[in-house]
């Protein structure tokens, strides 16, 4: 009895489909193996080995973070590394075990192409291709420019796996798809900077200054990359006046600049920007902030990461009004002038950390100095006794932010609205083991009440019972209190150039 004839419209069985795909895969593999690639011989095998265990990508991320020169490059490096870690976890725990495919036979691959140490895991999917695609895609999601720079390297690593004979082409394609998917999955959980909303606040009135005409920029030579940034500002804004000065001359230079320009520009760290903001607000001038400090918190919250961002806003006259935090030594401000802050004011561990960091930075550099300062502050501090909300209490840290930081928690994040009229207040309660309490408060997430910390919002607050001379920090500067501090805000007191996206 003859077998029934298969209709031409009947779908092939899964086994038949796998057989056809394998034959196609093998044909492409053999074709590539027999082809001569003289330019690839000295490069691809070495590149393939360098990508073992993600070492190539970790080195690339480190170089990107250090040499990139801005926060966007550092974020791209971090997201690329995190995407790689997620892709590797998925491939090693699920992918390799789900499809146990044997590696290609090396008989047809020239010996000069073959790796000295052959992998022993299963072939499908390619972990190297997944890591390469995940890293490159993660970088590109934060920075298209750096993503374009990394993409050829990622493509070369993926191609090297077929070239050296350790993977079939479909292994590489599947690995690359999984790697890219891991990067997009991570973006769904942790949004990129571009996904976050533009800075909130009422649009401000500021003159358009194409080429920087009418702008006077004061540069603190001792801040971060300010000197190099100053040269870039001169090239990008030939009509602007750029004044470089030593830290002790910044205040006088800002006052002089405010008297002869239509807008005031500043390039330096958070403390320098703080001084410029106070001068600009007092003179009713719009402020242009160039990211040339070490951290650039205020600029980044405005969506300003590069000089081009500032130039775009200056050319169009785009600006927003933002709140200015204010602190006064008493309920009516007797005993000294008011102070201002753009980012945050804090008491407790952090002021001591800032003071120690500034002491060590000239000797060992900013990042090592920060580690030393953190160790010294947590090791030697005692809880600070203050009066807050009518109660006297011990605490390790009091943080007062100018506007609500997201996500809610003791560690400041990004502000979505710099003119919300609110103070973001966070307290880490006193007790034993300050380091453990600060760490626990950092992972507490959106909890507003816990045995470790409390968080809330205020429009004004009064801090009493301070021991005269108690240090407090604001925008990276350290000052010393009297018996009281009153903290509030000046709503929309400052107009800042800001690109409208």
Secondary structure, DSSP 4 states (H G I P E B T S, - for coil): -PPPPPPTTSPPPHHHHHHHHHHHHHHHHHHHHHS--HHHHTTHHHHHHHTGGGHHHHHHHHHHHHHS-SHHHHHHHHHHHHHHHHHHHHIIIIIHHH--PPPPPSTTS-GGGS-SS---S--SS-HHHHHHHHHHHHHHHH-HHHHHHHHHHHHHHHHHHHHTTSS-HHHHHHHHHHHHHHHHHHHHHS--GGGSPPPBSPBPP----GGGTTEEEEEETTSTTHHHHHHHHHHH-TTSEEEEE-GGGHHHHHHHHHTT-SEEEEEE-HHHHHHHHHHHHHHT-EEEEEE-SSS-HHHHHTT--SHHHHHHHHHHT-EEEEEEEEEESSSS-TTS--EEESSEEEEEHHHHHHHHHHHHHHHH-HHHHHHHHHHHHHHH--PEEEEETTEEEEEEEEEEEES-EES-SSS--EESBTTS--EEEEEEE--S-HHHHHHHHHT-TT-SB-SSEEEEEES-EEEE-PPTT-EEEETTEEEE--S-EEEEEEEEEEEEE----
